[in-house]
Amino acid sequence: MATISFKPGSRFSVPDWHTNSSLISQNAERQRTASHEIRQQARVLRNETNNQTQWDEHDNRTRLADRIDEVNKWREVLDKCLAEVDAEIDALNLIKDEAERALQAKNVPLDVVVECLTFRESRRGIDLVKDPVEDDLHKEMEVIEGARKALQQKISEAFEQLCLLQESRQQMNWDHRCKVETIEIDRTCLSLNNNAPNISLKPDPTRVPHETTSPQEWEQYSRYNKERAEAEVRASVQLREVIAMTIAQTNNELEAQRVAVEFEFRKRIREFERAHNELKWQEKNTKEEIQELEEDIRHLEADLRDKMGPLKLAHTRLETRTYRPNMELCRDQVQYGLTDEVHQLEGTIAALKQKLAQSQDALDALCKQLARIEADVKSKENSLSLDNKCLDVRQKLTMPAEKYVATLDTFNRTTNRNLSPLKSRQLELA
């Protein structure tokens, strides 16, 4: 009978075997529980982080949009202020040029006064007296010198104010360009998304640049530029009023003195001179009105041309939207808005055409009126010349020959001041 051989070694008991199986099962249960908790925590973390990421991106997108609006508002404020400064610079340049022309125009009266005094020094005998005419001529020279000094001072002040306006404009224009560039940058950032091709990780993106400013400093800087420009504009407006008042005052003083002097020379022709001067003033204003009306007509024509672009755009959008498929062919708010835009543009074009026709009719009427004024001016000049000849003939009865020649030359030069500068220069050269 054979015997069974046993492999040497330790043996486990049945309870040990059951204990081991129980431990394995318990460990498996515990590990699965731990794994389940980790999975749940991971899901919670994923949900929270995804929500947080989306809301952070949404909040920053909203902040970017708000910041763009804020910067754009300041850009519009600066743009408006720049336009006001530019308009004020142009207006100040115009009044400065007018003051310079007024200063230059004082040379003719000064030459006339000197020539009249020189002519009157040629008087002989009992006629060489210190009469009221000579007193008025000396007073007229003092008025002219005072007017020249006052105008020169105002021209210097206008030049200094122009420098200040240009300086404030340059600073504000630089701020405006920076805001335009900032808006473009922020709009570029606003247009980016997670799938944009040009996004990447950057080295140290959270660094603070060296010249970074606070929002308060940023707003204070723009506000300072705006308030400074507005202050310069106000100062310029006041200066323009002072210059205009100085020009008017000097012209009035000189005109009053001229009338006083010429009243002593020629009482008989004063009414014709007033009518002639009034017509020249009306002719100048009519020509200026014609120029302004022609400029407005050009602007109306340009506006008519400019309206065709938006009209074509609205037409194209309406026509293109008719190709929307199936249920997408909806008469939505865009459709109503585009239709209203077309009607508005068509009404605008009709109104501009009507106003253009009215302006052209007014221009024709002004041109006809100017022709009538110019014809009347020539008539008054002819009448003035005839009356002067009559006065000249009558002066032969009581005045020496040299006195007669001096009076005629003074009158002709006085009359030349009422003509245009070009005609006056041609008469002087002739």
C-alpha positions in Angstrom: 0.0 0.0 0.0 1.4 3.3 -1.1 1.8 6.3 1.2 0.8 10.0 0.4 3.7 12.5 0.6 3.1 16.0 2.0 5.0 19.1 0.8 6.9 20.5 3.8 5.9 23.9 5.0 3.4 25.8 7.2 -0.3 25.3 6.7 -3.1 27.9 7.3 -6.2 27.0 9.1 -9.7 27.4 7.7 -10.4 30.4 9.9 -7.4 32.1 8.6 -8.6 31.5 5.1 -12.0 33.0 5.9 -10.3 35.9 7.6 -8.2 36.6 4.6 -11.2 36.6 2.2 -13.1 38.9 4.5 -10.1 41.3 4.7 -9.9 41.4 0.9 -13.6 42.1 0.6 -13.5 44.8 3.2 -10.4 46.4 1.6 -12.1 46.3 -1.8 -15.2 47.9 -0.3 -13.2 50.6 1.4 -11.1 51.3 -1.7 -14.3 51.6 -3.8 -15.8 53.9 -1.3 -12.7 56.1 -1.2 -12.6 56.0 -5.0 -16.3 56.9 -5.2 -15.7 59.9 -2.8 -12.8 61.0 -4.9 -14.8 60.7 -8.1 -17.6 62.8 -6.6 -15.2 65.4 -5.3 -13.5 65.5 -8.7 -16.9 66.0 -10.4 -17.8 68.8 -7.9 -14.4 70.3 -8.5 -14.8 70.1 -12.3 -18.2 71.7 -12.1 -17.1 74.4 -9.8 -13.9 75.2 -11.8 -15.7 75.1 -15.1 -18.4 77.4 -13.8 -15.8 79.7 -12.2 -13.8 79.8 -15.4 -16.9 80.6 -17.5 -18.1 83.2 -15.1 -14.6 84.8 -14.7 -14.4 85.0 -18.5 -17.9 86.4 -18.7 -17.2 88.9 -16.0 -14.0 90.0 -17.6 -15.7 90.3 -21.0 -18.3 92.5 -19.4 -15.6 94.5 -17.7 -13.8 94.9 -21.1 -17.1 96.1 -22.7 -17.7 98.5 -19.9 -14.1 99.8 -20.1 -14.4 100.2 -23.9 -17.6 102.2 -23.3 -15.9 104.3 -20.7 -12.9 105.0 -22.8 -15.0 105.7 -25.8 -17.1 108.2 -23.9 -14.0 110.1 -23.0 -12.8 109.8 -26.6 -16.0 111.3 -27.7 -15.7 114.1 -25.1 -12.1 114.8 -26.3 -13.2 114.6 -29.9 -15.9 117.2 -29.3 -13.4 119.3 -27.3 -10.9 119.0 -30.1 -13.5 120.1 -32.6 -14.3 123.1 -30.4 -10.6 124.0 -30.1 -10.1 123.6 -33.8 -13.1 125.8 -34.5 -11.8 128.4 -32.0 -8.3 128.3 -33.5 -9.8 129.0 -36.9 -12.1 131.7 -35.5 -9.1 133.3 -33.7 -7.0 133.1 -36.8 -9.8 134.8 -38.7 -10.2 137.6 -36.2 -6.4 138.0 -36.0 -6.2 138.2 -39.8 -9.0 140.8 -39.7 -7.1 142.8 -37.1 -3.9 142.6 -39.3 -5.9 143.7 -42.3 -7.4 146.5 -40.2 -3.8 147.5 -39.1 -2.6 147.4 -42.7 -5.6 149.4 -43.7 -4.6 152.2 -41.3 -1.6 153.0 -43.6 -3.8 154.5 -46.2 -5.6 157.0 -43.9 -2.2 157.9 -42.4 -0.7 158.6 -45.8 -3.8 160.7 -46.6 -3.4 162.7 -43.4 0.3 163.4 -44.0 -0.4 164.3 -47.6 -3.3 166.6 -46.6 -1.1 168.3 -44.1 1.7 168.6 -46.7 -0.7 170.0 -49.2 -2.1 172.5 -46.7 1.5 173.7 -45.9 1.6 175.0 -49.5 -1.1 177.6 -48.6 0.1 181.1 -49.0 -0.8 184.4 -47.5 -3.8 184.7 -45.4 -4.9 181.1 -46.2 -2.0 179.7 -44.2 -3.9 179.7 -40.9 -4.4 177.2 -38.1 -8.0 176.5 -38.9 -10.4 173.7 -37.7 -9.5 171.5 -40.7 -5.9 171.5 -39.6 -6.8 170.7 -36.0 -9.0 167.9 -37.1 -6.2 166.5 -39.4 -3.7 166.5 -36.4 -6.4 164.9 -34.3 -7.0 162.3 -37.0 -3.3 161.4 -37.0 -3.4 160.9 -33.2 -6.5 158.6 -33.6 -4.7 156.6 -36.3 -1.6 156.1 -34.2 -3.7 155.1 -31.2 -5.6 152.6 -33.3 -2.4 151.1 -34.8 -1.0 150.7 -31.3 -4.2 149.1 -29.9 -4.5 146.7 -32.9 -0.8 145.7 -32.7 -1.3 144.9 -29.0 -4.3 142.8 -29.7 -2.6 141.0 -32.6 0.3 140.1 -30.2 -2.2 138.8 -27.6 -4.0 136.8 -30.3 -0.7 135.2 -31.3 0.1 134.2 -27.7 -3.4 132.8 -27.2 -3.0 130.8 -30.5 0.2 129.3 -29.0 -1.7 128.3 -25.9 -4.6 126.8 -27.9 -2.2 124.8 -30.0 -0.4 123.5 -27.0 -3.6 122.4 -25.3 -4.8 120.9 -28.6 -1.5 119.0 -29.0 -1.8 117.5 -25.5 -5.5 116.7 -25.9 -4.8 115.2 -29.4 -2.1 112.9 -27.9 -4.6 111.8 -25.2 -7.2 111.2 -27.9 -4.9 109.1 -30.0 -3.9 107.0 -27.0 -7.6 106.4 -26.3 -8.3 105.4 -29.9 -5.4 102.9 -29.7 -6.6 101.7 -26.3 -10.1 101.1 -27.7 -8.6 99.1 -30.6 -6.6 97.0 -28.2 -9.5 96.3 -25.9 -11.8 95.5 -28.8 -9.2 93.0 -30.0 -9.1 91.5 -26.5 -12.9 91.4 -26.5 -13.0 89.6 -29.8 -10.7 86.7 -28.6 -12.1 83.4 -27.3 -10.8 80.0 -26.2 -10.6 78.8 -29.8 -8.9 81.9 -31.2 -5.8 80.9 -33.3 -3.6 83.7 -31.9 -3.8 83.0 -28.2 -0.9 81.5 -26.3 0.8 81.4 -22.9 2.9 84.5 -22.1 5.8 84.9 -19.7 4.7 86.6 -16.5 1.4 88.0 -17.8 0.3 89.3 -14.4 3.2 91.7 -14.1 2.4 95.4 -13.5 4.1 97.7 -16.1 6.3 100.4 -14.7 4.2 103.4 -15.8 0.8 102.0 -14.8 -1.7 104.5 -13.5 -4.8 104.2 -11.4 -8.3 104.8 -12.8 -8.5 108.0 -10.8 -5.3 109.3 -12.2 -6.4 108.3 -15.7 -9.7 110.1 -15.4 -8.0 113.1 -13.7 -5.5 113.4 -16.6 -8.2 113.4 -19.3 -10.4 115.8 -17.3 -7.4 118.1 -16.8 -6.8 118.2 -20.6 -10.5 118.8 -21.3 -10.8 121.6 -18.6 -7.6 123.2 -19.8 -8.8 123.2 -23.4 -12.2 124.6 -22.4 -10.5 127.3 -20.3 -8.3 128.3 -23.2 -11.3 128.3 -25.5 -13.2 130.6 -23.1 -10.1 132.9 -22.9 -9.9 132.9 -26.7 -13.6 133.8 -27.0 -13.2 136.7 -24.7 -10.1 137.8 -26.6 -11.9 137.6 -29.9 -14.7 139.7 -28.5 -12.2 142.2 -27.3 -10.4 142.2 -30.7 -13.7 142.6 -32.5 -14.6 145.4 -30.2 -11.2 147.0 -30.7 -11.5 146.8 -34.5 -15.0 148.2 -34.4 -14.0 150.9 -32.0 -10.9 152.0 -33.9 -12.8 151.9 -37.2 -15.6 153.9 -35.6 -13.2 156.4 -34.1 -11.3 156.7 -37.4 -14.5 156.9 -39.4 -15.9 159.6 -37.1 -12.7 161.6 -37.4 -12.6 161.1 -41.1 -16.1 162.3 -41.4 -15.3 165.3 -39.2 -12.3 166.2 -41.4 -14.0 165.6 -44.7 -17.0 167.5 -43.4 -14.8 170.6 -43.4 -13.6 169.8 -46.9 -16.8 168.9 -48.7 -20.2 169.3 -47.2 -21.9 169.4 -50.5 -21.1 165.8 -51.4 -21.5 164.1 -48.1 -24.9 162.5 -48.9 -23.5 160.9 -52.0 -20.6 159.5 -50.0 -22.9 158.0 -47.4 -25.0 156.4 -50.1 -21.8 155.1 -51.9 -20.3 153.7 -48.7 -23.6 152.0 -47.8 -23.7 150.4 -51.2 -20.1 149.2 -50.9 -21.0 147.7 -47.5 -24.0 146.0 -49.0 -21.9 144.8 -51.9 -19.3 143.3 -49.5 -21.9 141.6 -47.4 -23.8 140.3 -50.5 -20.6 138.8 -51.9 -19.8 137.2 -48.6 -23.4 135.8 -48.4 -23.0 134.5 -52.0 -19.8 132.8 -51.0 -21.3 131.3 -47.9 -24.4 130.2 -49.9 -22.2 128.6 -52.6 -20.3 126.8 -49.8 -23.6 125.6 -48.3 -24.7 124.4 -51.8 -21.5 122.4 -52.1 -22.1 120.9 -48.7 -25.7 120.0 -49.6 -24.5 118.4 -52.8 -21.8 116.5 -50.9 -24.4 115.4 -48.3 -26.6 114.1 -51.1 -23.7 112.1 -52.5 -22.8 110.8 -49.1 -26.4 109.6 -48.5 -26.2 107.2 -51.4 -23.7 105.0 -49.6 -25.9 104.3 -46.5 -28.9 103.9 -48.9 -27.1 101.3 -51.0 -26.0 99.6 -47.8 -29.6 99.4 -46.4 -30.9 98.2 -49.8 -28.2 95.5 -50.1 -28.8 94.3 -46.5 -32.6 94.1 -47.2 -32.0 92.2 -50.5 -29.4 89.9 -49.0 -31.7 89.0 -46.1 -34.4 87.8 -48.6 -32.3 84.7 -49.3 -32.6 83.4 -45.7 -33.9 79.8 -45.9 -37.2 78.4 -44.8 -38.5 79.6 -41.4 -35.4 81.9 -41.1 -37.1 84.3 -43.5 -38.5 86.1 -40.5 -39.7 89.7 -40.5 -37.8 90.5 -37.4 -36.7 93.8 -35.8 -33.7 94.0 -38.2 -36.1 93.9 -41.1 -38.2 96.7 -39.6 -35.1 98.7 -38.7 -33.7 98.4 -42.3 -37.0 99.3 -43.8 -37.3 102.4 -41.5 -33.7 103.3 -42.4 -34.5 103.2 -46.1 -37.6 105.3 -45.7 -35.6 107.7 -43.5 -32.8 108.0 -46.0 -35.2 108.5 -48.9 -36.9 111.3 -46.9 -33.6 112.8 -46.1 -32.5 112.8 -49.7 -35.8 114.4 -50.8 -35.4 117.1 -48.1 -31.8 117.8 -49.1 -32.9 118.1 -52.8 -35.7 120.5 -51.9 -33.3 122.6 -49.7 -30.7 122.5 -52.6 -33.3 123.8 -55.0 -34.3 126.6 -52.6 -30.6 127.5 -52.0 -30.0 127.7 -55.8 -33.0 129.9 -56.2 -31.7 132.1 -53.3 -28.3 132.2 -55.0 -29.8 133.4 -58.3 -31.7 136.1 -56.4 -28.5 137.2 -54.6 -26.6 137.3 -57.9 -29.3 139.5 -59.5 -29.3 141.7 -56.4 -25.5 142.0 -56.5 -25.7 143.1 -60.1 -28.2 145.7 -59.2 -26.0 146.9 -56.3 -22.9 147.1 -58.5 -24.8 149.0 -61.1 -26.0 151.4 -58.4 -22.5 151.7 -57.0 -21.2 152.8 -60.5 -24.1 155.2 -60.7 -23.3 156.7 -57.3 -19.5 157.0 -58.2 -20.5 158.8 -61.4 -22.8 161.1 -59.5 -20.0 161.7 -56.9 -17.6 162.5 -59.7 -20.0 164.9 -61.3 -20.6 166.7 -58.0 -16.9 166.9 -57.4 -16.5 168.5 -60.8 -19.2 170.9 -59.9 -17.6 171.7 -56.6 -14.2 172.1 -58.4 -15.7 174.5 -60.8 -17.2 176.6 -58.0 -13.9 176.6 -56.0 -12.3 178.5 -58.8 -14.3 181.5 -57.7 -12.8 181.7 -54.2 -9.7 179.4 -53.9 -6.2 179.7 -55.3 -5.1 177.2 -57.9 -2.7 175.3 -55.6 -5.5 175.0 -53.0 -7.8 173.7 -55.7 -5.3 171.0 -56.8 -4.7 169.9 -53.2 -8.4 169.5 -52.4 -9.0 167.5 -55.5 -6.1 165.1 -54.8 -7.2 164.6 -51.2 -10.8 163.8 -52.3 -9.7 161.2 -54.9 -7.5 159.4 -52.3 -10.4 159.5 -49.8 -12.7 158.0 -52.4 -10.1 155.3 -53.1 -10.4 154.0 -49.6 -14.0 153.0 -50.3 -12.8 150.8 -53.2 -11.3 147.3 -52.9 -7.6 147.1 -52.0 -6.7 145.8 -55.4 -8.5 148.7 -57.2 -7.0 151.2 -54.8 -3.5 149.9 -55.5 -4.1 150.0 -59.3 -5.3 153.6 -59.0 -2.3 154.6 -56.9 0.1 152.9 -59.5 -1.7 154.7 -62.3 
